[in-house]
């Protein structure tokens, strides 16, 4: 592993332990050239996924991009970081186990929304507002009204 500080390719592993509920390995590393210390994470990747966008464009699946969007939706919510990590790992495992290397972005969005809906309604609405491209307050109103039970909508 190359040192991020000086570029030396001969770094040493000082400590390894399971991370993220035993889904990855956390390694503390040391660079003998500059004395720098850094952490790396190693996780199993079942297959290389390619995201097929709605416009037909294809790009490599980026777990970090998925994690960033979920963490933005979960910002300032009372959810433990470990629970978020477990959810992200579960989503990635589900995508990898689908049997296809090409995954439509719509499928990823639906899986994320389904996972968020089970954990936190506010994060679910936040993510949906970006995913479904809400343009006006009425879009939020219609979406939130679909979340309420029939008795809470004023319907009989």
Secondary structure, DSSP 8 states (H G I E B T S, - for coil): ---TTT--S-EEEEEEEEETTTTEEEEEEEETTT--EEEEEEE---S--EEE-TTS-EEE--HHHHHHHHHHHHTTSS--HHHHHHHHHHHHHHHHTTS-SEEEHHHHHHHHHHHHHHH-HHHHHHHHHHHTT--SHHHHHHHHHHHS-GGGGT--
